[in-house]
Amino acid sequence: MTTIKLDPGAALLLDALHGAGHAAYAVGGCVRDSLLGLDPHDWDLCTSARPEQVMALFGEEKCIPTGLQHGTVTVKQGGRLYETTTFRTEGAYSDGRHPDAVCFVPDVREDLARRDFTINAMAYSAEEGLIDPFGGRDDLAAHLVRAVGEPERRFEEDALRILRLYRFAARFGFAIDPATGAAARALGPHLDCVSAERIQEELLKLLAAPRPGSYLEPAVLAIILPELEPEKQPERFAELCRTIDRIEPTAENVPARLAALLCPLGEAGARKALRKLKCSNALTDEVTALEREAGGGAGSFLLGHESGHSIARPIACGNRVPPQRTVLGETPGTPNTTLTVQAKRLLGRYELPTIQRLTALCSARHPEQTGAFAALRAEAEQLTAENACCRVSQLAVNGRDLMAAGVRPGPGLRQVLNALLETVITGQTPNEKDALLAAAAQFSAS
């Protein structure tokens, strides 16, 4: 008999349900992940007990009636939450997302039959072992995602399952059952009944997978992001997918991968697409900043000095790289100085996490210059650790100091502060009060 180590809280709840005469199992993702040797993030339970019986057994102080109409009670145990749902079957899905009605049933196998994929349609109890009527364990061993029963019916019931198919496959690096994949592609247009928020959630989870590029199905992307025209421009789309896969798969890098996906749309087009997906303002601003800085336009800060030095330097996307500004007699420095100036100017505009994503994105788009972008990132990290002066707010003088020294208030005051910052960034003036006041006096006199 297959044995799974149950979470202690889940085991206590299952024992209590069994002791009260109810059938009860751990179910779904926690069983799947346990069989894969992973540590489940959540433990969901299913039981023959009705919702009111669950609440009576554990008490109102431990129960949250999160979905009584669908048979779900969330039980608090040992500082964790456990969704506990009554075995059920479901009626028609008139809206393509939610069942019109549910019917509570006594057999866990009937409950498992309504679930999306075989790898999610398994249940477990210490007494009975693994309940696997649809071959989920074999599909795990075969690294396959397959719909329970008829895939067309599963996707017609809930179109969001189409995106979940690719998300699960990408998360584990599994293949997709041919019939299941064909049904997903054919029924992709049904995603128009899914809320933008849920589409966004699944897309971001997909982009967090180790190598999501091969799971970004063009027929499905053409529905949720038609602006990309993935089917009309397959070569361009394939390159986007390769770029995405080159970006390190961390949660922090999901905005960079999203920016890579939306690259053909430019900053304005990306912002429009993100708003359509109901992305947060913070995510929208982050992704569009990455598009702007990595897009090769005049706003890009990934620039190099136009000088006689032959040095490897990061470039922005595209072929045209405008030179950096020359301010207050700035002269090209050594390669290391140039790198420091680049990093300081970036830190003047963005926080370090944004710069880390930006260099990851540009490195993925230009893998031949990975070393240069890695050096720029490392320099930005070192400068941040040193609390180096990169912004006016970090100067050792402020506007009051300058006015006390005779600088007139008004727009000229800001100009002097900016000029002082430039001399600090380029190493011409130390970030010390006396030195900065002396430099300010020279600026005011000129």
Salt bridges, closest charged atoms under 4 A:
ASP7 OD1 - ARG80 NH1 2.92
ASP33 OD1 - ARG32 NE 2.93
ASP33 OD2 - ARG171 NH2 3.31
ASP42 OD2 - HIS41 ND1 3.10
GLU90 OE2 - ARG88 NH2 2.85
GLU90 OE2 - ARG114 NH1 3.24
ASP95 OD2 - HIS98 ND1 2.90
ASP107 OD1 - ARG109 NH1 3.75
ASP111 OD1 - ARG114 NE 3.21
ASP111 OD2 - ARG115 NH2 2.87
ASP116 OD2 - ARG164 NH2 2.86
GLU127 OE1 - HIS18 ND1 3.46
ASP139 OD2 - ARG146 NH2 2.89
GLU157 OE2 - ARG153 NE 3.47
GLU157 OE2 - ARG154 NH2 2.89
GLU157 OE1 - ARG161 NH1 2.76
ASP158 OD1 - ARG97 NH1 2.72
GLU197 OE2 - LYS278 NZ 3.96
GLU201 OE1 - ARG198 NE 3.21
GLU201 OE2 - LYS205 NZ 3.27
GLU202 OE1 - ARG167 NE 2.91
GLU227 OE2 - LYS276 NZ 3.02
GLU239 OE1 - ARG242 NH2 2.91
GLU239 OE2 - ARG246 NH1 3.53
ASP245 OD2 - ARG211 NH2 3.80
GLU267 OE2 - ARG292 NH1 2.81
ASP285 OD1 - ARG271 NH1 3.37
GLU286 OE2 - ARG357 NH1 2.57
GLU291 OE1 - ARG365 NH2 3.63
GLU293 OE2 - ARG349 NH1 2.97
GLU330 OE2 - HIS305 NE2 3.32
GLU330 OE1 - ARG345 NH2 3.26
GLU351 OE2 - ARG391 NH1 3.34
GLU368 OE2 - HIS366 ND1 3.49
GLU381 OE2 - ARG377 NE 3.00
ASP401 OD1 - LYS433 NZ 3.62
GLU422 OE1 - ARG325 NH2 3.78
GLU422 OE2 - ARG345 NH2 2.19
